Amino acid sequence: RRTFASAPDWPGWSRSGKTLPAALEAIAGYLDRYAVVARIAGEPFPTGDIEFEIIETGEGGSGTEFGVPSRVTDADRRPTTAADADRLARLVAAAWARFDEIAAAAPEELRKGPRGGGRDRTKLVGHVAEADWYYAREIGVRVTQPAPDDAAAVGTMQAAMLQVLRKPSDGSPLADRKWTARYAAHRIAWHSLDHAWEIEDRTAADPTP
């Protein structure tokens, strides 16, 4: 019932639809919004008309149905050089920065509706911080769960996560668990950006459908 289209070299640029064509249309619709993240990371990014090449498809699962790009793909199992790893870490950091920027500019009360349910800004900020703590454990980072409003503690946790992502990898799962470095970068960035764009949509006068 749901399909995700994900750009394997651009962590977090992943959108869903009921069918593959719908998912491709959705990811194309977020080109300009992801370009902001790439710019923060200092990475050149395509603009204008683009074409997508499908390099891999696979079956989803319960996570896909729930609304999460939860499949670790063959592309996610590619090794990362030092340069690759640094790039992934910069894009994840940029996704966090973009979330913080959008959340800081948003009102506390967000418009209710189909684009995000009923959570307001503070609860969404807390949700993202809590999820990052769980994601940290998936990649071998063990820290005390930070309070969402403790910027120093959240920053320390994020720095430790980036340190893991900056290490070259042979593509094996991190910390003897399931996530590879590329998938971890993708999942972490996707979650922050998904909620950043949700806040944006629920704040804007004319939300993106």
Backbone as CSV, one residue per row, in Angstrom:
resi,resn,N_x,N_y,N_z,CA_x,CA_y,CA_z,C_x,C_y,C_z
1,ARG,0.810,-1.218,0.000,0.000,0.000,0.000,0.842,1.266,0.000
2,ARG,2.147,1.139,0.164,3.010,2.327,0.180,4.361,1.985,-0.439
3,THR,4.900,2.920,-1.185,6.203,2.756,-1.825,7.068,3.968,-1.498
4,PHE,8.318,3.723,-1.167,9.282,4.806,-0.958,10.230,4.885,-2.146
5,ALA,10.512,6.107,-2.559,11.584,6.373,-3.510,12.668,7.130,-2.758
6,SER,13.882,6.602,-2.793,14.986,7.184,-2.030,16.196,7.375,-2.932
7,ALA,16.854,8.508,-2.791,18.084,8.779,-3.545,19.259,8.261,-2.722
8,PRO,19.931,7.200,-3.158,20.912,6.530,-2.293,22.113,7.374,-1.903
9,ASP,22.441,8.388,-2.706,23.611,9.205,-2.372,23.251,10.526,-1.702
10,TRP,21.968,10.698,-1.391,21.515,11.937,-0.753,20.701,11.583,0.488
11,PRO,21.354,11.358,1.618,20.664,10.943,2.841,19.482,11.851,3.184
12,GLY,18.322,11.233,3.370,17.138,11.979,3.778,16.223,12.371,2.646
13,TRP,16.716,12.320,1.393,15.859,12.664,0.256,15.088,11.402,-0.131
14,SER,13.947,11.224,0.510,13.141,10.020,0.350,11.695,10.388,0.614
15,ARG,10.823,10.064,-0.325,9.403,10.360,-0.159,8.592,9.150,-0.586
16,SER,7.359,9.098,-0.158,6.530,7.927,-0.417,5.290,8.276,-1.218
17,GLY,4.717,7.235,-1.789,3.450,7.337,-2.498,2.804,5.969,-2.519
18,LYS,1.583,5.897,-3.009,0.883,4.615,-3.041,1.462,3.682,-4.102
19,THR,2.072,4.260,-5.130,2.675,3.474,-6.211,4.072,4.018,-6.481
20,LEU,4.852,3.286,-7.281,6.190,3.771,-7.636,6.126,5.095,-8.394
21,PRO,5.272,5.245,-9.414,5.192,6.556,-10.074,4.828,7.682,-9.111
22,ALA,3.931,7.393,-8.162,3.543,8.421,-7.194,4.705,8.772,-6.279
23,ALA,5.497,7.768,-5.892,6.650,8.040,-5.033,7.704,8.846,-5.788
24,LEU,7.912,8.546,-7.060,8.872,9.313,-7.863,8.398,10.752,-8.043
25,GLU,7.104,10.924,-8.220,6.556,12.281,-8.327,6.754,13.033,-7.017
26,ALA,6.566,12.322,-5.904,6.719,12.960,-4.593,8.161,13.384,-4.342
27,ILE,9.123,12.515,-4.646,10.515,12.865,-4.377,10.959,14.016,-5.272
28,ALA,10.448,14.045,-6.516,10.759,15.160,-7.405,10.197,16.464,-6.864
29,GLY,9.045,16.377,-6.202,8.421,17.567,-5.652,9.190,18.175,-4.489
30,TYR,10.106,17.407,-3.925,10.910,17.904,-2.805,12.329,18.262,-3.233
31,LEU,12.554,18.371,-4.512,13.886,18.710,-5.015,14.394,20.026,-4.435
32,ASP,13.574,21.064,-4.520,14.013,22.378,-4.046,14.201,22.398,-2.532
33,ARG,13.379,21.656,-1.826,13.486,21.651,-0.365,14.743,20.904,0.078
34,TYR,15.073,19.826,-0.630,16.302,19.121,-0.276,17.530,19.919,-0.698
35,ALA,17.390,20.713,-1.747,18.522,21.533,-2.195,19.024,22.446,-1.079
36,VAL,18.128,22.890,-0.209,18.527,23.725,0.934,19.456,22.944,1.857
37,VAL,19.135,21.669,2.086,19.966,20.816,2.939,21.343,20.625,2.312
38,ALA,21.359,20.340,1.009,22.638,20.163,0.324,23.483,21.428,0.409
39,ARG,22.829,22.578,0.283,23.567,23.843,0.364,24.170,24.027,1.753
40,ILE,23.429,23.695,2.794,23.964,23.790,4.157,25.191,22.892,4.311
41,ALA,25.130,21.723,3.670,26.249,20.764,3.760,27.412,21.143,2.861
42,GLY,27.212,22.136,1.993,28.271,22.526,1.073,28.427,21.584,-0.094
43,GLU,27.324,20.898,-0.474,27.377,19.928,-1.559,26.651,20.441,-2.797
44,PRO,27.267,20.358,-3.977,26.570,20.722,-5.212,25.348,19.830,-5.394
45,PHE,24.279,20.407,-5.898,23.031,19.651,-6.008,22.356,20.003,-7.326
46,PRO,21.744,19.030,-8.020,21.104,19.310,-9.306,19.915,20.250,-9.156
47,THR,19.698,21.057,-10.160,18.554,21.959,-10.172,17.838,21.820,-11.509
48,GLY,16.630,22.343,-11.584,15.874,22.294,-12.821,15.288,20.915,-13.074
49,ASP,15.081,20.601,-14.345,14.507,19.308,-14.714,15.540,18.200,-14.527
50,ILE,15.119,17.127,-13.892,16.015,15.994,-13.677,15.299,14.715,-14.084
51,GLU,16.069,13.682,-14.330,15.518,12.365,-14.608,16.000,11.399,-13.544
52,PHE,15.119,10.504,-13.134,15.485,9.499,-12.143,15.801,8.183,-12.843
53,GLU,16.844,7.545,-12.387,17.183,6.203,-12.850,16.955,5.243,-11.687
54,ILE,16.130,4.250,-11.891,15.853,3.275,-10.837,16.954,2.221,-10.866
55,ILE,17.733,2.166,-9.816,18.865,1.229,-9.778,18.557,-0.011,-8.945
56,GLU,17.482,0.032,-8.160,17.172,-1.099,-7.291,15.734,-0.980,-6.817
57,THR,15.050,-2.098,-6.761,13.726,-2.139,-6.149,13.687,-3.326,-5.196
58,GLY,12.795,-3.283,-4.260,12.680,-4.385,-3.304,11.341,-4.349,-2.608
59,GLU,11.006,-5.470,-2.004,9.758,-5.557,-1.262,9.842,-4.735,0.017
60,GLY,8.728,-4.153,0.403,8.658,-3.442,1.673,8.286,-4.389,2.798
61,GLY,7.856,-3.826,3.889,7.456,-4.626,5.036,6.574,-3.799,5.946
62,SER,6.488,-4.214,7.188,5.622,-3.506,8.129,6.086,-2.066,8.338
63,GLY,7.409,-1.847,8.323,7.915,-0.488,8.471,7.500,0.395,7.312
64,THR,7.544,-0.167,6.097,7.120,0.577,4.920,5.660,0.975,5.043
65,GLU,4.828,0.025,5.446,3.400,0.305,5.604,3.154,1.363,6.672
66,PHE,3.987,1.355,7.707,3.840,2.330,8.787,4.240,3.727,8.331
67,GLY,5.089,3.787,7.303,5.493,5.086,6.770,6.952,5.412,6.995
68,VAL,7.810,4.391,7.038,9.240,4.569,7.281,10.022,3.852,6.182
69,PRO,11.047,4.469,5.595,11.900,3.756,4.644,12.824,2.803,5.397
70,SER,12.267,1.682,5.825,12.944,0.815,6.791,13.779,-0.285,6.152
71,ARG,13.781,-0.385,4.847,14.534,-1.449,4.171,15.990,-1.034,3.973
72,VAL,16.916,-1.875,4.404,18.337,-1.668,4.106,18.595,-2.257,2.725
73,THR,18.953,-1.411,1.778,19.085,-1.842,0.392,20.510,-2.284,0.079
74,ASP,20.669,-2.857,-1.105,22.024,-3.214,-1.546,22.883,-1.957,-1.693
75,ALA,22.264,-0.859,-2.144,23.010,0.401,-2.261,23.503,0.874,-0.900
76,ASP,22.743,0.578,0.141,23.148,0.961,1.498,24.321,0.132,1.997
77,ARG,24.586,-0.989,1.347,25.666,-1.875,1.791,26.985,-1.583,1.085
78,ARG,27.011,-0.534,0.270,28.271,-0.160,-0.381,29.276,0.359,0.650
79,PRO,30.546,0.079,0.465,31.565,0.628,1.375,31.580,2.153,1.298
80,THR,32.151,2.773,2.301,32.353,4.221,2.288,33.833,4.516,2.505
81,THR,34.381,5.336,1.638,35.737,5.832,1.822,35.700,6.952,2.861
82,ALA,36.870,7.462,3.205,36.913,8.589,4.139,36.144,9.782,3.585
83,ALA,36.268,10.023,2.269,35.557,11.144,1.651,34.050,10.899,1.644
84,ASP,33.637,9.655,1.327,32.216,9.319,1.353,31.640,9.539,2.746
85,ALA,32.363,9.034,3.749,31.872,9.099,5.120,31.750,10.544,5.599
86,ASP,32.727,11.376,5.243,32.662,12.781,5.622,31.458,13.457,4.970
87,ARG,31.195,13.121,3.721,30.058,13.707,3.007,28.732,13.286,3.657
88,LEU,28.600,12.008,3.979,27.389,11.537,4.637,27.167,12.268,5.960
89,ALA,28.224,12.408,6.734,28.105,13.071,8.036,27.703,14.531,7.865
90,ARG,28.261,15.206,6.866,27.896,16.612,6.647,26.427,16.751,6.242
91,LEU,25.915,15.806,5.469,24.514,15.876,5.060,23.575,15.569,6.230
92,VAL,23.965,14.649,7.086,23.160,14.391,8.286,23.152,15.624,9.195
93,ALA,24.323,16.211,9.396,24.403,17.426,10.211,23.549,18.536,9.607
94,ALA,23.537,18.626,8.280,22.735,19.643,7.611,21.240,19.380,7.808
95,ALA,20.845,18.114,7.810,19.441,17.780,8.055,19.024,18.210,9.465
96,TRP,19.887,17.947,10.433,19.593,18.406,11.798,19.503,19.931,11.850
97,ALA,20.435,20.579,11.184,20.445,22.045,11.187,19.178,22.596,10.544
98,ARG,18.736,21.967,9.479,17.520,22.429,8.811,16.295,22.215,9.698
99,PHE,16.250,21.075,10.384,15.143,20.848,11.318,15.119,21.926,12.388
100,ASP,16.275,22.202,12.989,16.349,23.214,14.049,15.913,24.580,13.532
101,GLU,16.333,24.906,12.326,16.004,26.201,11.731,14.501,26.345,11.520
102,ILE,13.884,25.311,10.964,12.448,25.365,10.699,11.657,25.360,12.004
103,ALA,12.060,24.519,12.963,11.345,24.451,14.239,11.437,25.776,14.995
104,ALA,12.611,26.412,14.960,12.792,27.671,15.690,11.914,28.778,15.135
105,ALA,11.609,28.724,13.852,10.814,29.781,13.223,9.313,29.511,13.281
106,ALA,8.933,28.317,13.731,7.519,27.925,13.706,6.801,28.346,14.990
107,PRO,5.503,28.565,14.911,4.726,28.834,16.121,4.567,27.553,16.936
108,GLU,4.224,27.690,18.189,4.029,26.514,19.038,2.859,25.671,18.543
109,GLU,1.779,26.303,18.216,0.596,25.566,17.763,0.620,25.454,16.249
110,LEU,0.634,24.222,15.770,0.661,23.967,14.336,-0.736,23.601,13.851
111,ARG,-0.976,23.920,12.598,-2.283,23.632,12.030,-2.555,22.130,12.079
112,LYS,-3.741,21.752,12.494,-4.130,20.350,12.524,-4.576,19.927,11.131
113,GLY,-4.456,18.642,10.864,-4.875,18.174,9.557,-4.159,16.910,9.167
114,PRO,-4.345,16.461,7.916,-3.813,15.169,7.491,-2.300,15.122,7.366
115,ARG,-1.616,16.280,7.292,-0.169,16.264,7.073,0.642,15.966,8.330
116,GLY,0.028,15.771,9.474,0.884,15.481,10.607,0.163,15.192,11.900
117,GLY,-1.146,15.107,11.844,-1.845,14.790,13.075,-1.876,15.962,14.025
118,GLY,-1.794,15.659,15.319,-2.060,16.693,16.305,-0.878,17.199,17.099
119,ARG,0.342,16.687,16.874,1.467,17.129,17.687,1.872,18.549,17.325
120,ASP,2.072,19.366,18.344,2.545,20.723,18.117,4.074,20.754,18.142
121,ARG,4.633,21.959,17.984,6.070,22.094,17.753,6.913,21.446,18.852
122,THR,6.632,21.762,20.108,7.465,21.237,21.192,7.453,19.716,21.227
123,LYS,6.286,19.121,20.990,6.204,17.655,21.001,6.942,17.049,19.813
124,LEU,6.908,17.723,18.679,7.656,17.221,17.530,9.163,17.318,17.763
125,VAL,9.604,18.414,18.360,11.032,18.552,18.689,11.446,17.441,19.655
126,GLY,10.619,17.169,20.640,10.912,16.094,21.576,10.928,14.737,20.905
127,HIS,10.006,14.524,19.987,9.941,13.249,19.266,11.200,13.014,18.448
128,VAL,11.678,14.033,17.755,12.887,13.891,16.934,14.104,13.619,17.819
129,ALA,14.206,14.322,18.938,15.336,14.094,19.848,15.299,12.682,20.422
130,GLU,14.110,12.204,20.776,13.983,10.853,21.319,14.349,9.813,20.262
131,ALA,13.866,10.010,19.033,14.194,9.074,17.962,15.696,9.038,17.711
132,ASP,16.342,10.199,17.733,17.785,10.232,17.514,18.524,9.453,18.595
133,TRP,18.007,9.487,19.805,18.632,8.716,20.883,18.564,7.214,20.578
134,TYR,17.421,6.758,20.079,17.300,5.351,19.685,18.202,5.051,18.485
135,TYR,18.266,5.984,17.547,19.132,5.787,16.394,20.594,5.721,16.824
136,ALA,20.964,6.520,17.807,22.332,6.487,18.317,22.692,5.091,18.816
137,ARG,21.769,4.455,19.516,22.018,3.104,20.018,22.202,2.117,18.864
138,GLU,21.480,2.328,17.764,21.585,1.431,16.622,22.979,1.468,15.995
139,ILE,23.689,2.574,16.168,25.021,2.665,15.556,26.134,2.594,16.608
140,GLY,25.767,2.190,17.817,26.771,1.937,18.840,27.108,3.090,19.747
141,VAL,26.309,4.149,19.729,26.542,5.299,20.610,25.644,5.165,21.833
142,ARG,26.252,5.117,22.998,25.503,4.969,24.244,25.670,6.239,25.077
143,VAL,24.605,6.982,25.191,24.612,8.193,26.009,23.318,8.244,26.801
144,THR,23.333,9.015,27.881,22.097,9.241,28.620,21.127,9.999,27.727
145,GLN,19.872,9.591,27.752,18.895,10.248,26.883,18.781,11.725,27.245
146,PRO,19.060,12.621,26.293,19.028,14.054,26.611,17.609,14.597,26.640
147,ALA,17.382,15.596,27.461,16.115,16.316,27.415,16.074,17.103,26.110
148,PRO,14.927,17.145,25.446,14.863,17.830,24.151,15.282,19.291,24.193
149,ASP,15.088,19.941,25.352,15.444,21.357,25.448,16.862,21.580,25.968
150,ASP,17.613,20.488,26.153,19.002,20.596,26.584,19.886,20.579,25.345
151,ALA,20.100,21.756,24.765,20.821,21.851,23.499,22.230,21.286,23.598
152,ALA,22.874,21.485,24.738,24.246,20.990,24.896,24.275,19.465,24.867
153,ALA,23.347,18.829,25.573,23.316,17.367,25.624,22.929,16.777,24.268
154,VAL,21.963,17.391,23.607,21.588,16.935,22.266,22.768,17.086,21.316
155,GLY,23.473,18.204,21.409,24.632,18.433,20.559,25.735,17.422,20.802
156,THR,25.957,17.056,22.071,26.970,16.050,22.397,26.606,14.707,21.793
157,MET,25.327,14.329,21.877,24.868,13.070,21.289,25.045,13.092,19.773
158,GLN,24.647,14.172,19.143,24.774,14.264,17.696,26.236,14.220,17.262
159,ALA,27.100,14.861,18.008,28.525,14.841,17.676,29.082,13.418,17.726
160,ALA,28.648,12.643,18.723,29.099,11.259,18.830,28.574,10.423,17.666
161,MET,27.343,10.689,17.236,26.770,9.975,16.090,27.523,10.318,14.810
162,LEU,27.848,11.579,14.632,28.586,11.995,13.442,29.991,11.397,13.426
163,GLN,30.567,11.252,14.595,31.896,10.653,14.677,31.869,9.221,14.131
164,VAL,30.802,8.487,14.429,30.661,7.124,13.901,30.499,7.167,12.383
165,LEU,29.642,8.059,11.909,29.366,8.125,10.471,30.577,8.583,9.668
166,ARG,31.488,9.320,10.289,32.682,9.820,9.579,33.749,8.747,9.382
167,LYS,33.590,7.593,9.995,34.589,6.540,9.861,34.340,5.763,8.566
168,PRO,35.383,5.516,7.770,35.214,4.664,6.581,34.646,3.303,6.978
169,SER,33.900,2.699,6.083,33.225,1.441,6.392,33.311,0.490,5.213
170,ASP,33.313,-0.802,5.509,33.287,-1.801,4.433,31.862,-2.155,4.030
171,GLY,30.891,-1.461,4.616,29.496,-1.716,4.278,28.802,-2.689,5.203
172,SER,29.524,-3.197,6.186,28.920,-4.121,7.149,28.043,-3.344,8.128
173,PRO,27.090,-4.032,8.783,26.272,-3.367,9.797,27.129,-2.803,10.925
174,LEU,26.705,-1.683,11.459,27.422,-1.027,12.546,27.052,-1.659,13.879
175,ALA,28.009,-1.690,14.776,27.789,-2.108,16.169,27.146,-3.487,16.272
176,ASP,27.424,-4.359,15.292,26.868,-5.721,15.294,25.344,-5.721,15.310
177,ARG,24.745,-4.705,14.694,23.291,-4.660,14.625,22.870,-4.781,13.157
178,LYS,21.931,-3.971,12.669,21.422,-4.136,11.300,21.774,-2.984,10.368
179,TRP,21.997,-1.803,10.921,22.154,-0.623,10.085,23.581,-0.487,9.569
180,THR,23.716,-0.283,8.274,25.014,0.072,7.712,25.203,1.586,7.857
181,ALA,26.408,2.053,7.557,26.679,3.492,7.683,25.792,4.297,6.732
182,ARG,25.666,3.830,5.496,24.853,4.576,4.536,23.377,4.565,4.935
183,TYR,22.885,3.419,5.384,21.480,3.388,5.792,21.258,4.246,7.026
184,ALA,22.169,4.193,7.980,22.033,5.007,9.187,21.952,6.483,8.831
185,ALA,22.825,6.933,7.944,22.798,8.335,7.529,21.463,8.673,6.884
186,HIS,20.986,7.779,6.040,19.722,8.003,5.344,18.553,8.068,6.330
187,ARG,18.493,7.099,7.228,17.360,7.019,8.160,17.333,8.216,9.114
188,ILE,18.488,8.576,9.645,18.578,9.693,10.589,18.187,10.999,9.903
189,ALA,18.750,11.232,8.716,18.440,12.466,7.995,16.985,12.489,7.555
190,TRP,16.491,11.352,7.075,15.087,11.296,6.629,14.133,11.667,7.754
191,HIS,14.348,11.125,8.933,13.407,11.368,10.020,13.386,12.842,10.401
192,SER,14.543,13.453,10.515,14.589,14.880,10.853,13.931,15.725,9.767
193,LEU,14.229,15.409,8.512,13.671,16.215,7.426,12.183,15.977,7.244
194,ASP,11.738,14.757,7.437,10.309,14.480,7.309,9.515,15.351,8.280
195,HIS,10.017,15.464,9.507,9.305,16.288,10.489,9.576,17.775,10.291
196,ALA,10.752,18.125,9.789,11.011,19.531,9.461,10.018,20.002,8.407
197,TRP,9.851,19.192,7.370,8.931,19.568,6.293,7.480,19.506,6.758
198,GLU,7.191,18.604,7.693,5.851,18.578,8.288,5.560,19.896,9.006
199,ILE,6.503,20.343,9.822,6.327,21.613,10.534,6.153,22.746,9.529
200,GLU,6.962,22.720,8.478,6.880,23.742,7.442,5.487,23.754,6.810
201,ASP,4.989,22.568,6.459,3.679,22.468,5.822,2.556,22.902,6.749
202,ARG,2.704,22.591,8.018,1.621,22.903,8.965,1.728,24.334,9.502
203,THR,2.741,25.054,9.042,2.889,26.470,9.389,2.510,27.351,8.216
204,ALA,2.827,26.883,6.993,2.623,27.692,5.791,1.150,27.981,5.559
205,ALA,0.890,29.140,4.958,-0.489,29.512,4.644,-1.051,28.614,3.560
206,ASP,-0.188,28.178,2.638,-0.618,27.316,1.533,0.264,26.083,1.535
207,PRO,-0.055,25.061,2.366,0.833,23.932,2.551,1.034,23.111,1.297
208,THR,2.210,22.478,1.231,2.495,21.541,0.141,1.631,20.306,0.321
209,PRO,0.941,19.856,-0.739,0.067,18.680,-0.590,0.878,17.415,-0.338
